[in-house]
Amino acid sequence: MPARTKRVLVVVFDALKPHFVTPELMPNLSGFAGRGVMCANSHSVFFTETRVNQTAVTSGCLPYQTGLVANRFVAPDVSPDRALNTGDTAQLEQAFARATGRLIGVPTLGQMLIGAGRSYAALSAGTPGGGRLINHSARADGTFRYAMRCPEASCPPGVERLIDERFGPLPTYELPATAWITRAVDVYLDYVEPEIRPDAMLLWLCEPDESFHYHGIGSDVSLDTIRHVDSCFGRILERHGPEIERGDLHIIAMSDHGQITLAGDPLDINGQLRAAGFAAGEQLDADTTCLFAGSNAGGIWLRDDDPALTAQLVTWMQSTSWCGPLFTRCGVSGTLRLADVFLDHPRAPEIALVMRANGAAEGQATWHDSSYPAGGGSHGGLSRDELHNFIALGGAAIKPGVVSDAPCGNIDITPTVLALLGLAVAEHFDGRVLTEAFVDGPAPTDVAATRETKISANAAGPQTHLMVSQVGHARYIDQAWIA
């Protein structure tokens, strides 16, 4: 059998909004997109939080299948004593152990590649939990995982010491995280490539997300950070140029979600719930009947299955000035259903809510219950600002110089990676292969797409509107709002 040479690199620029990808600000990424296929109608997954979308990217599935329903969620099956914070690698380790490996309800990219006799590697400069999630089975599979925020979770055991010996100790973490971006790209280019050379690689860069959070979307600090990230991507393109030209490497460059600006002080939703007479708290226990977890979007979990309490909570929230779109399991009291936003999993909240934003235009601001400062950025909700992410593909199998308006999204990444590697694409995927990007595929204008808007049934009070696009079996949330 001839040696395999076709490989795929996925580079994620966390929270990069497409309108920042310009020749002036990001000449390397903009040039890459211009030479290949730029997906102009790409979608994140709700909740538009990082670990939810990391799991969608690496599984090809929506939260109703994966079970990773939020960055923080109540899951007695895997975290009986507290709400599970997926950003905490220790909590994740315990949850995976309790779930006997099935915290994520479907196979992920690394597992599928190992099962097909291929290799996989992942490197993350992001949160400790995220660094684990993008290759959660690394230890069992014997694959490479470098989690910069939690080096002890790296695989194989001890590899972080080898990396420190070659590159020096990890730089001190500070904002903007440009030194960490440099380190991540250094390790990828000068360790992962020569030592491992995986068939598929996921490189997760933590900026501009963190600069947006603390300094504001489009602030001078964030723009400088974007320029730095772009220069690092330029190093990757320069190093891989011959391999790309030969058709031996394809690159998918993307972001996981966008962001929206935070307006005003945190709302303290649990405090407001208590003031309204509900027994709300930070944990569900004998004295607590409900819990809110989230930022500018989030969920309310109930201790017990209580339709009457759900209806009371919905009625109260609809009376507030900050409440936006609402979703419940059965669509009670003028809400849409969790299934309408592909969130209908046993671990999902009884009520999913999105804070109200001030209009529908780009640059809107939102109410929130976040730890980030007012004027900073956040994500989680259903605005176009948060749902519209960046995806571009390049390489010999990709059409040159095409902008595609066909609906697509994060759930399409794993199916497309498998197709580029010549591997079978499983039937359980919610995503699809982006065949319109392939040189032998259909033109993007020939991709049949539909769009549907659902409206909650309540005759009085704010109604939730939800717009969803569909291509074949793949469904993508365009946006949601109240009116």
C-alpha positions as CSV (number, residue, x, y, z in Angstrom):
1,M,0.0,0.0,0.0
2,P,1.5,3.4,-0.9
3,A,2.3,5.8,2.0
4,R,-0.6,8.1,2.9
5,T,0.2,11.7,2.3
6,K,-3.2,13.4,2.2
7,R,-3.7,15.3,5.4
8,V,-6.0,18.0,6.9
9,L,-5.2,20.8,9.3
10,V,-8.0,22.7,11.0
11,V,-7.0,26.0,12.6
12,V,-9.6,27.7,14.9
13,F,-9.4,31.5,15.6
14,D,-11.6,31.6,18.7
15,A,-14.5,34.1,18.3
16,L,-13.1,35.7,15.1
17,K,-16.0,37.5,13.4
18,P,-16.0,37.4,9.6
19,H,-15.9,41.1,9.1
20,F,-12.5,41.3,10.6
21,V,-11.0,39.1,7.9
22,T,-9.9,41.9,5.5
23,P,-6.7,42.4,3.4
24,E,-5.8,45.3,5.6
25,L,-6.2,43.6,9.0
26,M,-5.6,39.9,8.2
27,P,-3.8,39.7,4.9
28,N,-2.7,36.1,5.4
29,L,-6.1,34.7,6.4
30,S,-7.9,36.9,3.8
31,G,-5.5,35.8,1.1
32,F,-6.0,32.2,2.0
33,A,-9.8,32.6,1.9
34,G,-9.6,34.4,-1.4
35,R,-7.5,31.6,-3.0
36,G,-9.9,28.9,-1.9
37,V,-13.5,28.8,-0.8
38,M,-14.9,31.3,1.6
39,C,-18.1,30.2,3.3
40,A,-20.1,33.4,3.7
41,N,-23.2,31.8,5.3
42,S,-21.7,29.8,8.2
43,H,-23.3,29.0,11.5
44,S,-22.3,28.3,15.1
45,V,-24.3,26.0,17.3
46,F,-26.6,27.0,20.2
47,F,-25.6,27.6,22.9
48,T,-23.0,29.6,21.1
49,E,-20.4,28.8,23.8
50,T,-17.0,27.5,23.1
51,R,-17.1,23.9,24.6
52,V,-20.5,23.3,23.0
53,N,-19.1,24.3,19.7
54,Q,-15.8,22.4,20.2
55,T,-17.9,19.3,20.6
56,A,-19.9,20.1,17.5
57,V,-16.8,20.7,15.5
58,T,-15.2,17.4,16.6
59,S,-18.3,15.3,16.4
60,G,-20.3,16.6,13.5
61,C,-23.4,16.5,15.7
62,L,-25.7,18.9,17.5
63,P,-26.1,19.1,21.3
64,Y,-29.2,16.9,21.4
65,Q,-26.9,14.1,20.4
66,T,-23.6,15.0,22.0
67,G,-25.0,15.8,25.5
68,L,-22.6,18.8,25.8
69,V,-25.4,21.2,26.1
70,A,-23.7,24.3,27.7
71,N,-20.4,25.4,29.1
72,R,-21.9,24.8,32.5
73,F,-24.9,22.5,33.0
74,V,-26.6,20.3,35.6
75,A,-26.0,16.6,34.9
76,P,-26.7,14.4,37.9
77,D,-25.6,11.3,35.8
78,V,-22.0,12.6,35.6
79,S,-21.8,15.4,38.2
80,P,-24.2,14.6,41.1
81,D,-22.8,17.1,43.6
82,R,-22.6,20.3,41.5
83,A,-23.3,21.8,38.2
84,L,-20.6,20.6,35.8
85,N,-18.2,23.3,34.6
86,T,-16.7,22.0,31.3
87,G,-13.9,24.5,31.5
88,D,-12.5,22.8,34.6
89,T,-10.4,19.8,33.5
90,A,-10.6,18.1,36.9
91,Q,-14.4,18.2,36.8
92,L,-14.3,16.9,33.3
93,E,-12.0,14.0,34.3
94,Q,-14.5,13.0,37.0
95,A,-17.5,13.4,34.6
96,F,-15.8,11.2,31.9
97,A,-15.0,8.6,34.6
98,R,-18.6,8.5,35.9
99,A,-20.0,8.4,32.3
100,T,-17.6,5.4,31.5
101,G,-16.3,7.3,28.5
102,R,-19.8,8.4,27.2
103,L,-19.9,11.9,28.5
104,I,-20.1,12.8,24.7
105,G,-22.9,10.6,23.3
106,V,-21.3,10.1,19.8
107,P,-17.9,9.2,18.5
108,T,-15.5,12.1,17.9
109,L,-13.0,12.9,15.2
110,G,-10.0,11.4,17.0
111,Q,-11.9,8.2,17.8
112,M,-13.1,7.8,14.2
113,L,-9.7,8.4,12.7
114,I,-8.0,5.9,15.1
115,G,-10.8,3.4,14.2
116,A,-9.9,3.9,10.5
117,G,-6.2,3.4,11.0
118,R,-5.4,7.1,10.7
119,S,-3.7,9.5,13.2
120,Y,-5.0,12.6,15.0
121,A,-3.5,15.3,17.2
122,A,-4.9,18.4,18.9
123,L,-3.3,21.4,20.5
124,S,-5.2,24.1,22.4
125,A,-4.2,27.4,23.9
126,G,-7.7,27.8,25.3
127,T,-9.4,26.8,28.6
128,P,-8.2,23.7,30.5
129,G,-11.5,21.9,29.8
130,G,-11.5,22.9,26.1
131,G,-7.9,21.6,25.8
132,R,-9.1,18.2,27.0
133,L,-12.4,18.1,25.0
134,I,-10.9,18.6,21.5
135,N,-9.2,15.2,21.9
136,H,-11.0,13.7,24.9
137,S,-9.9,10.1,24.2
138,A,-6.2,10.9,23.7
139,R,-5.0,8.8,26.6
140,A,-7.0,5.8,25.6
141,D,-6.1,6.1,21.9
142,G,-2.5,7.0,22.4
143,T,-2.8,10.2,20.4
144,F,-1.2,13.6,21.0
145,R,-2.9,16.3,23.0
146,Y,-1.2,19.5,24.2
147,A,-3.4,21.4,26.6
148,M,-1.5,24.6,27.3
149,R,-3.8,25.8,30.1
150,C,-3.5,22.4,31.8
151,P,-0.2,20.8,30.7
152,E,-0.6,17.8,33.0
153,A,-3.6,16.8,30.9
154,S,-1.3,16.5,27.8
155,C,-0.7,13.2,26.2
156,P,1.2,11.1,26.0
157,P,2.2,11.5,29.7
158,G,5.3,13.6,30.1
159,V,5.1,15.2,26.6
160,E,4.7,18.6,28.2
161,R,8.2,18.2,29.7
162,L,9.7,17.4,26.4
163,I,8.1,20.5,24.9
164,D,9.4,22.7,27.7
165,E,12.9,21.3,27.1
166,R,12.7,22.2,23.5
167,F,10.8,25.6,23.7
168,G,11.5,26.7,27.2
169,P,8.9,27.1,30.0
170,L,5.4,28.3,29.1
171,P,5.2,32.1,29.0
172,T,3.3,33.8,31.7
173,Y,-0.3,34.1,30.7
174,E,-1.5,37.6,30.3
175,L,-3.9,39.6,28.0
176,P,-3.7,39.9,25.1
177,A,-2.6,36.2,24.9
178,T,-0.2,36.9,21.9
179,A,2.7,35.0,23.6
180,W,0.5,32.0,24.0
181,I,-0.6,32.1,20.3
182,T,3.1,32.3,19.4
183,R,3.9,29.3,21.6
184,A,1.0,27.2,20.2
185,V,2.1,27.8,16.6
186,D,5.8,27.2,17.5
187,V,4.9,23.8,19.1
188,Y,2.7,22.9,16.2
189,L,5.3,23.7,13.5
190,D,8.4,22.5,15.3
191,Y,7.2,19.6,17.4
192,V,3.9,18.2,16.2
193,E,4.8,18.3,12.5
194,P,8.3,16.8,12.6
195,E,7.6,14.4,15.5
196,I,4.0,13.2,14.8
197,R,2.9,14.5,11.4
198,P,-0.8,13.6,12.0
199,D,-3.3,12.8,9.3
200,A,-5.6,15.3,10.9
201,M,-4.7,18.1,13.2
202,L,-6.8,20.5,15.2
203,L,-5.0,23.7,16.3
204,W,-7.2,25.8,18.6
205,L,-6.0,29.4,19.1
206,C,-7.6,31.3,22.1
207,E,-7.6,34.7,20.4
208,P,-9.2,37.1,19.6
209,D,-11.9,35.7,22.0
210,E,-10.1,36.7,25.2
211,S,-9.2,40.2,24.0
212,F,-12.8,40.7,22.9
213,H,-14.1,39.6,26.3
214,Y,-12.0,42.0,28.4
215,H,-11.1,44.8,26.0
216,G,-14.1,45.0,23.7
217,I,-14.9,43.8,20.2
218,G,-12.8,45.9,17.8
219,S,-10.8,47.7,20.5
220,D,-7.3,48.7,19.7
221,V,-6.0,45.8,21.8
222,S,-8.2,43.3,20.0
223,L,-7.2,44.6,16.6
224,D,-3.5,44.3,17.5
225,T,-4.2,40.8,18.7
226,I,-5.9,39.9,15.4
227,R,-2.9,41.1,13.5
228,H,-0.6,38.9,15.6
229,V,-2.8,35.9,15.1
230,D,-2.8,36.5,11.4
231,S,1.0,36.8,11.3
232,C,1.2,33.4,13.1
233,F,-1.2,31.9,10.5
234,G,1.1,33.3,7.8
235,R,3.9,31.3,9.3
236,I,1.8,28.1,9.0
237,L,1.0,28.9,5.3
238,E,4.6,29.6,4.5
239,R,5.8,26.4,6.1
240,H,3.2,24.2,4.5
241,G,3.2,26.0,1.1
242,P,4.9,23.1,-0.9
243,E,2.7,20.5,0.7
244,I,-0.4,22.5,-0.1
245,E,0.7,22.9,-3.7
246,R,1.3,19.2,-4.1
247,G,-2.2,18.4,-2.9
248,D,-0.9,16.6,0.2
249,L,-2.4,19.0,2.8
250,H,-5.7,20.8,3.0
251,I,-6.5,23.5,5.5
252,I,-9.8,24.5,7.1
253,A,-9.5,27.9,8.8
254,M,-12.4,28.9,11.0
255,S,-13.9,30.4,14.1
256,D,-16.2,28.7,16.5
257,H,-18.6,31.6,17.1
258,G,-18.9,35.4,17.1
259,Q,-19.5,37.7,20.0
260,I,-21.9,40.5,21.1
261,T,-21.2,43.5,23.3
262,L,-22.3,43.5,26.9
263,A,-24.4,46.4,28.1
264,G,-24.7,47.5,31.7
265,D,-24.0,45.6,35.0
266,P,-24.6,41.9,35.5
267,L,-28.3,41.1,36.2
268,D,-27.8,38.5,39.0
269,I,-30.5,36.3,37.6
270,N,-30.4,33.9,40.6
271,G,-30.8,36.9,42.9
272,Q,-33.7,38.2,40.9
273,L,-35.3,34.7,41.0
274,R,-35.1,34.7,44.7
275,A,-36.5,38.2,45.0
276,A,-39.4,37.0,42.9
277,G,-40.1,34.2,45.4
278,F,-38.4,31.3,43.6
279,A,-36.0,29.1,45.6
280,A,-33.0,29.7,43.3
281,G,-29.3,29.0,44.1
282,E,-25.9,28.1,42.7
283,Q,-26.5,24.4,43.3
284,L,-29.6,22.2,43.2
285,D,-30.1,20.9,46.7
286,A,-32.9,20.3,49.3
287,D,-33.4,24.1,49.7
288,T,-33.1,24.9,46.0
289,T,-35.7,24.2,43.3
290,C,-34.1,26.0,40.4
291,L,-30.7,27.3,39.1
292,F,-29.6,29.7,36.4
293,A,-26.3,29.2,34.7
294,G,-25.1,31.4,31.8
295,S,-24.0,34.8,30.6
296,N,-26.0,36.6,27.9
297,A,-27.8,33.3,27.4
298,G,-28.2,30.3,29.6
299,G,-30.5,27.8,31.2
300,I,-32.7,27.4,34.2
301,W,-32.5,23.8,35.5
302,L,-35.1,22.5,38.0
303,R,-34.4,20.0,40.8
304,D,-37.6,18.2,39.9
305,D,-39.8,17.7,36.8
306,D,-42.4,20.4,37.6
307,P,-44.4,21.7,34.7
308,A,-46.3,24.2,36.9
309,L,-43.0,25.7,38.2
310,T,-41.7,25.9,34.6
311,A,-44.8,27.8,33.5
312,Q,-44.5,30.2,36.5
313,L,-40.8,30.9,35.7
314,V,-41.6,31.5,32.0
315,T,-44.5,33.9,32.9
316,W,-42.2,35.8,35.3
317,M,-39.3,36.0,32.8
318,Q,-41.7,37.3,30.1
319,S,-42.6,40.2,32.4
320,T,-39.0,41.4,32.7
321,S,-37.2,44.0,30.6
322,W,-34.2,41.7,29.9
323,C,-35.7,38.5,28.7
324,G,-35.5,37.5,25.0
325,P,-36.2,34.3,23.2
326,L,-37.4,31.4,25.4
327,F,-37.4,27.6,24.8
328,T,-38.8,24.8,26.9
329,R,-39.2,21.0,26.5
330,C,-42.8,21.1,25.5
331,G,-43.2,24.7,24.3
332,V,-45.3,25.8,27.3
333,S,-46.6,29.3,28.0
334,G,-45.8,30.8,24.6
335,T,-42.2,29.4,24.2
336,L,-40.7,27.5,21.4
337,R,-39.3,24.0,22.1
338,L,-35.8,22.9,23.0
339,A,-36.0,20.6,20.0
340,D,-36.4,23.7,17.8
341,V,-32.9,24.7,18.7
342,F,-31.6,21.1,18.7
343,L,-31.1,21.1,22.5
344,D,-33.5,18.5,23.5
345,H,-31.2,16.2,25.5
346,P,-31.9,14.9,29.1
347,R,-29.1,17.2,30.4
348,A,-30.6,20.3,28.8
349,P,-32.2,23.0,31.0
350,E,-35.9,23.0,31.5
351,I,-35.8,26.6,30.2
352,A,-33.3,27.9,27.7
353,L,-33.2,31.7,27.6
354,V,-31.5,34.4,25.6
355,M,-31.1,37.9,27.0
356,R,-32.7,40.7,25.1
357,A,-30.5,42.7,22.7
358,N,-31.0,46.3,21.6
359,G,-32.1,45.7,18.0
360,A,-31.2,43.4,15.1
361,A,-28.3,45.2,13.4
362,E,-24.6,44.3,13.6
363,G,-22.9,45.8,16.6
364,Q,-25.9,45.3,18.9
365,A,-25.5,45.0,22.7
366,T,-27.2,42.7,25.1
367,W,-28.3,42.3,28.7
368,H,-26.2,39.8,30.6
369,D,-25.2,38.0,33.8
370,S,-21.6,37.8,33.0
371,S,-18.3,38.2,34.8
372,Y,-16.9,40.1,31.8
373,P,-16.9,43.9,32.0
374,A,-19.6,46.1,30.5
375,G,-18.4,47.0,27.0
376,G,-16.6,43.7,26.7
377,G,-17.8,40.9,24.5
378,S,-19.6,37.7,25.2
379,H,-21.4,34.8,23.4
380,G,-24.0,32.2,24.0
381,G,-27.1,33.5,22.5
382,L,-28.9,33.6,19.2
383,S,-28.0,36.9,17.6
384,R,-26.5,37.0,14.2
385,D,-23.4,38.5,15.8
386,E,-22.9,35.3,17.8
387,L,-24.1,32.7,15.3
388,H,-22.3,33.9,12.2
389,N,-18.8,32.5,12.3
390,F,-15.9,32.2,9.8
391,I,-15.0,29.2,7.7
392,A,-12.7,29.0,4.7
393,L,-11.1,26.0,3.0
394,G,-8.0,25.7,0.9
395,G,-5.9,23.1,-1.0
396,A,-5.7,21.3,-4.3
397,A,-9.1,19.6,-3.8
398,I,-10.8,22.9,-3.1
399,K,-12.3,25.3,-5.7
400,P,-10.1,28.4,-6.3
401,G,-11.5,31.9,-5.6
402,V,-15.1,31.0,-4.7
403,V,-17.4,32.7,-2.2
404,S,-20.2,30.3,-1.2
405,D,-23.5,31.5,0.2
406,A,-24.8,27.9,0.8
407,P,-25.7,27.5,4.5
408,C,-23.1,25.5,6.4
409,G,-21.6,25.4,9.9
410,N,-19.5,23.9,12.6
411,I,-21.3,20.5,12.4
412,D,-19.9,20.1,8.8
413,I,-16.2,20.2,9.8
414,T,-15.8,16.6,10.8
415,P,-17.7,15.1,7.9
416,T,-15.7,17.3,5.5
417,V,-12.4,16.3,7.1
418,L,-13.3,12.6,6.7
419,A,-14.2,13.2,3.1
420,L,-10.9,15.0,2.4
421,L,-9.1,12.0,3.9
422,G,-11.1,9.6,1.7
423,L,-12.9,8.0,4.6
424,A,-16.5,7.0,5.1
425,V,-18.9,9.6,6.4
426,A,-21.2,8.2,9.1
427,E,-25.0,8.4,8.8
428,H,-25.5,9.7,12.3
429,F,-23.9,13.1,11.6
430,D,-26.1,16.2,11.8
431,G,-23.6,17.9,9.6
432,R,-22.8,17.3,5.9
433,V,-19.8,17.2,3.6
434,L,-19.2,20.6,2.1
435,T,-19.1,19.2,-1.4
436,E,-19.8,22.6,-2.9
437,A,-16.2,23.5,-1.9
438,F,-14.6,20.6,-3.7
439,V,-13.3,21.0,-7.3
440,D,-15.5,18.1,-8.4
441,G,-18.5,19.2,-6.4
442,P,-21.6,21.2,-7.3
443,A,-21.5,24.9,-7.6
444,P,-22.6,26.7,-4.4
445,T,-25.5,28.2,-6.3
446,D,-26.7,24.7,-7.1
447,V,-27.0,23.7,-3.4
448,A,-30.7,23.5,-2.5
449,A,-31.4,25.3,0.7
450,T,-34.6,26.2,2.5
451,R,-35.4,28.6,5.3
452,E,-38.2,28.4,7.9
453,T,-39.3,30.8,10.6
454,K,-41.1,29.5,13.7
455,I,-43.0,31.7,16.0
456,S,-44.2,30.9,19.5
457,A,-48.0,30.4,19.8
458,N,-48.8,33.0,22.6
459,A,-51.3,35.6,21.5
460,A,-50.3,38.1,24.1
461,G,-46.8,39.2,25.3
462,P,-43.5,38.8,23.5
463,Q,-43.3,36.0,20.9
464,T,-40.1,34.1,20.2
465,H,-39.1,34.0,16.5
466,L,-36.6,31.5,15.2
467,M,-35.1,31.3,11.7
468,V,-33.5,28.0,10.6
469,S,-31.9,27.1,7.3
470,Q,-31.6,23.6,5.9
471,V,-29.5,21.8,3.3
472,G,-30.5,18.2,2.9
473,H,-30.6,16.8,6.5
474,A,-28.3,19.5,7.9
475,R,-30.0,22.3,9.9
476,Y,-28.5,25.6,10.9
477,I,-29.9,28.3,13.2
478,D,-29.8,31.7,11.5
479,Q,-31.0,33.8,14.4
480,A,-33.8,34.3,17.0
481,W,-35.5,37.3,18.4
482,I,-38.6,38.5,20.2
483,A,-41.3,40.7,18.9
